[in-house]
């Protein structure tokens, strides 16, 4: 029996949500694609997330079936009590009970009774997946992808990467990350081999690239920095056909080092949004002339640079990146106001037709040169981009505040050569008390995913506020940057310990 038949046999209706909370393995891929084939919606959950964050996602999109391991299920036992829509757990491993829910093993799923009626095939605009990314409201937001989004994205990316059946692609990024999912879809689109790997140590990546004869590798800059420091056998580096960067700017010295390691490989510098999968790439033939550019629009997409008044910018002028085309997602799950703010008609296309084509307004600031090549400038909000992830400062602040060890907290990002941005937390003590920084650091390590753990915790008597009475993160950031330039001596948490 197929996975899709097994899932339909659990009583799933069309577009019911199936969450997959597993490390990278064959069952992870089978569960996601099987859910899609069953007309359900797959929800990949980052294996690094803590139980509270997993439970939030399960509740937010009313997950009906959860596919996980016995060990992960045990860690979720308490949080699942507050997930009333979840009726079945599928464990990849021995069966263990969890409250009133039905628990079946993967083997039982595959051997169960299939659907009782005919399965009607999906159309391209039906919902295929929900990918959760951090939001400015402090809680993750679910980006709703259609079958069209996923298929068109796979075709576009595999086209410009020149993927062929002989490629052997290493899936190193999380499958819950749009760029990580793209490793699967591009490979499947052309019939290439996709090698699954849960990242451990940089030397393990070199070893797997050697043993599996990898020809294509995509990473975020912090990971590239670590891999560039490794010793790569000449035959391994020489076999690489292409390497790609996403999730942040690649420094020129790093690009130079990678080209030395992979002398035959074409470098692809890319930019993407979860809301539109992939937006731009720089043609490898342009890398020497424009190493700081994120390139031009991918196939079947148009990228506009827009002023605040909605007019398109001229060459050299900074504006917001707006993406239109087949890859624009359906919006945010259960967030109509946020969807309306981010997904709007593109400039010059007011939508005279009853059905208006929506574009995604990225919130990222970019500029175009005279030749139409795009350059990333920065964000126009307060999101922190660290280790290839977009992290909401409010989400970090909520976790720190919930420890009960602080009165107020502000989280922000400052430039960091390794991470892109390092997360800094500034806190104040409760009245009449003091802050145990070591205890607070330990709570952060216990409650937050590795990529969200603060690099520094700074104690202040008070936090500055803006005219609206809100904490002024920008003001704090300016203060910290000025202190760093002046040689400030704020004591950081040990970075290596913080990320263990």
C-alpha positions in Angstrom: 0.0 0.0 0.0 1.2 3.6 -0.7 1.6 6.2 2.0 -1.2 8.3 0.4 -3.6 5.4 0.7 -2.5 4.8 4.3 -3.1 8.4 5.2 -6.5 8.4 3.5 -7.4 5.3 5.5 -6.9 7.3 8.7 -10.0 9.4 7.8 -8.3 12.4 6.4 -10.5 14.8 4.4 -9.3 16.9 1.5 -6.7 19.6 2.6 -6.5 18.3 6.2 -3.1 19.0 7.6 -0.4 16.3 8.2 2.6 17.5 10.2 5.9 15.8 9.8 8.3 16.3 12.8 11.3 14.0 12.0 14.9 14.2 11.2 15.9 13.7 7.5 15.1 10.1 6.5 13.2 8.3 3.8 9.9 8.3 5.8 10.1 12.1 6.1 10.1 12.5 2.4 7.5 9.8 1.9 5.2 11.3 4.5 5.3 14.8 2.9 4.8 13.7 -0.7 2.3 11.0 0.4 0.2 13.6 2.2 0.2 15.7 -1.0 -0.8 12.7 -3.1 -3.6 12.0 -0.6 -5.0 15.6 -1.2 -3.9 16.5 2.3 -1.6 19.4 3.2 1.9 18.6 4.5 3.4 20.7 7.3 7.2 20.1 7.7 8.3 21.1 11.2 11.9 22.0 11.9 13.5 19.2 14.0 15.3 21.9 16.0 12.1 23.4 17.4 11.2 23.0 21.1 8.0 21.2 22.2 6.1 24.5 22.9 6.9 25.8 19.4 5.9 22.5 17.8 2.6 22.5 19.7 1.9 26.1 18.5 2.1 25.0 14.9 0.0 21.9 15.5 -2.8 24.1 17.0 -2.4 27.0 14.6 -3.2 25.0 11.4 -5.4 22.3 13.1 -3.1 19.4 12.4 -5.1 16.1 12.2 -2.2 13.6 11.8 1.4 13.9 13.2 4.2 11.8 11.8 7.1 11.6 14.2 9.5 9.3 16.1 8.8 7.7 19.5 11.6 9.9 21.1 10.1 13.1 19.7 6.6 12.0 20.7 7.7 11.5 24.3 9.1 15.1 24.4 5.7 16.4 23.1 3.5 14.4 25.6 2.6 17.4 27.8 2.1 19.9 24.9 -0.1 17.6 22.9 -2.7 17.8 25.6 -3.6 21.2 24.2 -3.9 20.1 20.6 -7.5 18.9 20.3 -7.6 18.6 16.5 -4.8 16.0 16.5 -6.5 12.6 16.3 -3.7 10.3 15.1 0.0 10.0 15.6 2.1 7.9 13.2 5.4 6.8 14.8 8.4 5.8 12.8 9.5 3.2 15.4 7.8 1.3 18.2 4.3 2.3 19.2 3.7 4.2 22.4 0.4 5.6 23.7 -0.1 9.3 24.1 -3.4 10.3 25.8 -6.6 9.6 24.0 -5.2 9.7 20.5 -4.8 6.8 18.1 -1.1 5.8 17.7 0.0 3.6 14.8 3.4 2.7 13.5 4.7 3.4 10.1 4.4 -0.3 9.2 0.8 -0.3 10.3 0.1 2.8 8.3 1.5 1.1 5.2 -0.5 -2.1 5.9 -3.8 -0.5 6.8 -7.1 -0.4 4.9 -7.0 2.1 2.1 -9.5 4.8 1.3 -13.1 3.6 0.9 -13.9 5.8 -2.1 -12.2 7.1 -5.2 -9.4 9.7 -4.7 -10.0 12.9 -6.7 -6.8 14.4 -8.0 -5.8 17.9 -6.9 -5.6 20.9 -9.3 -2.7 23.3 -9.3 -4.2 26.0 -7.2 -5.1 23.6 -4.3 -3.1 23.8 -1.1 -0.1 21.5 -1.0 1.9 22.6 2.0 2.2 25.1 4.9 5.8 26.2 5.8 6.2 28.1 9.0 8.5 31.0 9.3 9.0 33.6 12.1 6.7 36.6 12.0 6.9 40.1 13.2 4.0 39.4 15.6 6.2 37.1 17.7 4.6 33.8 16.6 5.6 31.8 13.5 3.4 32.4 10.5 2.3 29.7 8.1 3.0 30.4 4.4 0.5 28.5 2.3 1.9 26.9 -0.8 -0.1 25.6 -3.7 0.8 22.6 -5.9 1.5 25.2 -8.6 4.0 27.0 -6.4 5.9 23.9 -5.6 6.0 22.4 -9.2 6.8 25.8 -10.9 9.5 26.4 -8.3 11.1 23.1 -8.9 11.0 23.6 -12.7 12.4 27.1 -12.5 15.3 26.3 -10.1 16.3 23.1 -11.8 16.2 24.9 -15.1 18.7 27.6 -14.1 20.9 25.2 -12.1 21.0 22.9 -15.1 20.0 19.9 -13.0 20.2 16.6 -14.8 19.4 13.0 -13.8 23.1 12.3 -13.2 23.3 15.0 -10.5 23.7 13.9 -6.9 22.3 16.7 -4.6 23.1 16.8 -0.9 20.0 17.9 1.1 21.8 19.6 4.0 19.4 22.4 4.8 16.2 21.7 6.9 13.3 20.5 4.8 11.1 22.9 6.7 13.1 25.8 5.1 12.0 26.8 1.6 15.6 26.4 0.2 15.8 23.0 1.9 12.6 21.8 0.4 13.8 23.0 -2.9 16.7 20.5 -2.8 14.0 17.7 -2.9 11.7 19.2 -5.5 14.5 20.2 -7.9 16.0 16.7 -7.7 12.7 15.0 -8.1 11.8 17.2 -11.0 14.6 15.9 -13.1 15.1 12.5 -11.6 18.3 13.3 -9.9 19.6 11.6 -6.7 18.9 13.4 -3.5 21.1 12.4 -0.5 19.5 13.2 2.9 21.8 14.4 5.7 21.1 15.9 9.1 23.9 18.3 9.7 26.3 17.3 12.5 29.9 18.6 12.0 31.6 20.2 9.0 33.9 17.3 8.5 30.9 15.0 8.2 29.7 17.0 5.2 33.1 16.6 3.5 33.0 12.9 4.3 29.4 12.5 2.8 30.3 14.6 -0.3 33.2 12.1 -0.8 31.3 8.9 -0.2 28.2 9.9 -2.1 30.0 11.6 -4.9 27.9 14.8 -4.5 27.7 17.2 -7.5 25.4 19.9 -6.1 25.4 21.6 -2.7 23.4 24.6 -1.4 24.1 26.2 2.0 23.5 29.4 3.9 26.5 31.7 4.6 27.2 30.6 8.2 27.4 27.0 7.1 29.6 27.8 4.1 32.0 29.6 6.5 32.5 26.4 8.5 32.8 24.2 5.4 35.3 26.5 3.8 37.6 26.0 6.9 37.7 22.2 6.2 40.3 20.3 4.2 38.6 19.1 1.1 40.2 16.3 -0.9 41.0 17.4 -4.5 38.9 14.7 -6.1 35.8 15.7 -3.9 36.1 19.4 -4.7 36.8 18.7 -8.3 33.6 16.6 -8.7 31.3 19.4 -7.6 29.3 20.7 -10.6 27.7 23.7 -8.8 27.4 25.3 -5.4 24.7 27.7 -4.3 24.3 30.3 -1.6 21.0 31.5 -0.1 19.7 33.0 3.1 22.1 36.0 3.2 25.0 37.7 1.6 28.2 35.7 0.8 31.3 37.7 1.6 33.8 38.0 -1.2 36.7 36.2 0.6 34.4 33.3 1.3 33.3 33.1 -2.3 37.0 33.1 -3.4 37.8 30.3 -1.0 34.8 28.2 -2.2 35.9 28.6 -5.8 39.3 27.3 -4.8 37.8 24.3 -3.1 35.4 23.6 -6.1 37.5 24.7 -9.1 35.1 23.1 -11.7 31.9 24.3 -10.0 29.6 27.1 -11.1 28.7 29.4 -8.2 25.0 30.4 -7.9 24.2 33.4 -5.6 20.5 33.3 -4.9 17.8 35.2 -3.0 14.4 33.9 -2.0 11.3 34.4 0.1 9.3 31.7 1.8 6.3 33.6 0.4 7.6 33.1 -3.1 10.1 30.2 -2.8 12.9 31.7 -5.0 13.1 35.1 -6.5 16.5 35.9 -8.1 19.8 34.3 -8.9 23.1 35.6 -10.3 24.3 34.0 -13.5 27.7 32.4 -12.7 29.1 34.2 -15.8 28.4 37.5 -13.9 29.9 36.6 -10.5 33.4 38.1 -11.2 31.9 41.4 -12.4 29.1 41.6 -9.8 29.9 39.5 -6.7 27.7 41.5 -4.5 24.6 41.2 -6.6 21.7 38.8 -6.0 21.1 38.8 -9.8 17.9 39.0 -11.7 14.5 37.3 -11.6 14.3 33.5 -12.0 12.3 32.1 -14.9 8.6 32.8 -14.9 8.9 35.7 -12.3 9.2 39.4 -12.4 11.0 41.4 -9.7 10.1 45.0 -9.2 11.8 47.7 -7.0 9.2 50.0 -5.7 9.1 53.3 -3.8 6.8 53.9 -0.7 4.3 55.6 -3.0 4.0 52.5 -5.2 6.0 53.8 -8.1 8.8 51.9 -9.6 12.3 53.0 -8.7 14.9 54.2 -11.1 18.4 52.7 -11.4 20.5 53.0 -8.2 17.4 54.0 -6.2 16.6 51.9 -3.1 13.1 50.5 -2.8 11.1 47.5 -1.7 11.4 44.2 -3.6 8.1 43.1 -5.1 7.8 39.6 -6.6 5.1 38.6 -9.1 4.6 35.4 -10.9 3.6 31.7 -10.5 5.7 31.2 -7.4 3.8 33.7 -5.2 2.2 31.7 -2.5 -1.5 31.8 -1.4 -0.9 33.9 1.7 -0.6 33.3 5.4 -2.6 30.6 7.2 -5.2 32.0 9.5 -3.9 35.6 9.2 -6.1 37.6 6.8 -4.9 41.0 7.9 -1.2 40.0 7.5 -2.0 38.4 4.1 -3.7 41.6 2.9 -0.8 43.7 4.0 1.9 41.6 2.3 0.1 40.2 -0.7 -1.2 43.0 -3.0 -1.5 43.9 -6.7 1.8 44.7 -8.3 2.5 48.3 -9.2 0.9 49.3 -12.5 -1.5 46.4 -12.3 -4.5 47.7 -10.3 -6.6 44.7 -11.1 -9.4 45.8 -13.4 -10.3 42.1 -13.7 -12.5 40.6 -11.0 -9.7 38.2 -10.1 -6.7 40.2 -9.3 -3.2 38.7 -9.6 -1.4 39.1 -6.3 2.3 39.9 -5.8 4.2 39.6 -2.6 5.7 42.7 -1.1 8.8 41.4 0.5 9.7 44.0 3.1 13.3 43.8 1.9 15.1 46.9 0.5 17.0 46.5 -2.7 18.3 48.5 -5.7 18.8 47.9 -9.4 21.8 49.0 -11.4 21.6 50.3 -15.0 21.8 46.8 -16.3 18.9 45.5 -14.2 21.0 43.6 -11.7 19.6 43.7 -8.1 21.5 44.4 -4.9 20.3 43.6 -1.4 20.3 46.6 0.9 18.6 45.5 4.1 15.3 45.0 5.8 12.7 47.7 6.5 11.5 45.9 9.6 13.2 44.5 12.7 13.5 40.9 11.7 16.8 39.3 12.6 18.5 37.1 9.9 20.8 34.7 11.6 22.3 31.4 10.4 20.1 31.5 7.4 16.9 31.9 9.5 14.6 34.9 9.8 13.9 35.3 13.6 11.3 37.5 15.1 12.7 39.6 18.0 9.3 39.4 19.7 9.4 35.6 19.6 12.8 35.6 21.5 11.5 38.2 23.9 8.5 36.2 24.8 10.6 33.2 25.7 13.0 35.2 27.8 10.1 37.0 29.6 8.4 33.6 30.3 11.4 32.6 32.4 10.2 35.0 35.1 13.8 36.2 35.6 13.4 39.6 33.9 11.2 42.7 34.1 11.6 43.8 30.5 13.5 42.5 27.5 14.5 43.6 24.0 16.0 41.3 21.4 17.8 42.6 18.3 20.5 41.6 15.8 23.9 43.1 15.2 26.2 42.3 12.3 28.3 39.1 12.8 30.8 37.7 10.3 29.8 34.1 11.0 26.1 34.2 11.6 25.0 37.2 9.4 23.5 38.7 12.5 24.1 37.7 16.2 21.1 37.9 18.5 21.6 40.2 21.5 19.1 40.3 24.4 19.0 43.4 26.6 17.1 42.9 29.9 16.1 44.8 33.1 15.7 43.3 36.5 12.4 43.0 38.4 12.0 45.7 41.1 14.2 45.0 44.1 15.9 42.1 42.4 18.9 41.2 40.3 19.3 39.1 37.2 21.2 35.9 37.4 22.7 36.0 33.9 24.0 32.4 34.0 20.6 31.1 35.0 18.9 33.1 32.2 21.4 31.9 29.7 20.7 28.3 30.8 17.0 28.9 30.3 17.5 30.3 26.8 19.5 27.2 25.9 16.8 24.9 27.2 13.8 26.8 25.6 15.1 28.0 22.3 16.3 26.3 19.1 20.1 26.5 18.6 19.8 29.3 16.0 17.7 31.5 18.3 20.0 31.3 21.3 21.3 34.8 22.2 25.0 35.5 21.7 24.9 38.1 24.5 22.7 39.0 27.4 23.1 42.6 28.6 21.6 44.0 31.8 20.4 47.6 31.8 18.7 49.7 34.5 16.0 50.7 31.9 15.2 50.4 28.2 14.7 53.4 25.9 11.3 53.9 24.4 10.0 55.6 21.3 7.2 58.3 21.3 4.6 55.6 21.2 5.8 54.1 24.4 7.2 51.0 22.8 10.7 49.7 23.4 13.1 51.4 21.0 15.1 48.5 19.5 16.7 50.7 16.9 17.9 53.0 19.6 19.4 50.1 21.5 21.0 48.7 18.4 22.6 52.1 17.6 24.0 52.2 21.2 25.5 48.8 20.9 27.1 49.4 17.5 28.5 52.7 18.8 29.9 50.9 21.9 31.4 48.2 19.7 33.2 50.8 17.6 34.5 52.5 20.7 35.8 49.2 22.1 32.9 48.5 24.6 33.5 45.7 27.1 30.1 44.2 27.5 30.7 40.6 28.6 29.3 38.1 26.1 28.0 34.6 26.7 30.6 32.0 25.5 29.4 31.5 21.9 30.5 27.9 21.6 28.7 26.9 24.8 25.6 28.8 23.8 25.3 26.8 20.6 26.0 23.3 21.9 
